[in-house]
Amino acid sequence: MAKFRKKPVVIEAMEFTEESKNRVFHWVTCNHYADWNATGQSTLRIETLEGTMTAEIGDWIIKGVKGEFYPCKPDIFEATYEAVS
């Protein structure tokens, strides 16, 4: 077995919050729709290469290297990404 390291790639991301939800909806301009979960919180459904994924409030929305969008849970985002200047 060989070991590999992930190439350093700079991505764009926005945190999906009640305050930012309209900006996120506008940023993800295609293949998405807004919805609400069972408790009435806003959700965002995004068509990805893996199928439809749902972002909940607090998740991060990532724009990938090929322009695709997908949600990422906050703990995974924090462990995987760091801010750049």
Steps between C-alpha positions, in 0.01 A plus 500: 500500500625851415430818696379824344459856620217720379625775269466848646201657327342835578120480504217747552253431782218671687349399832127430466332694783162665547675833438685387184240268348386747231861570394570125490184435293612765250860375494393145418318613187410166343395150602369600842180573682408626844292295737427461871566204727255347748577767760443787254868589455624604157677237293665510159489205263785486249537268202853357516686233307399260781131598483291748698660612825334708771672784686371589845554827684862502624638300206750646255427516126814436296564590139730228366786525252268434204234749611281238669331572835457268794429527874751416773432450872675757721726252681624351171548848352701610806722188484558529125526871416675807633452864403736655246573865439 
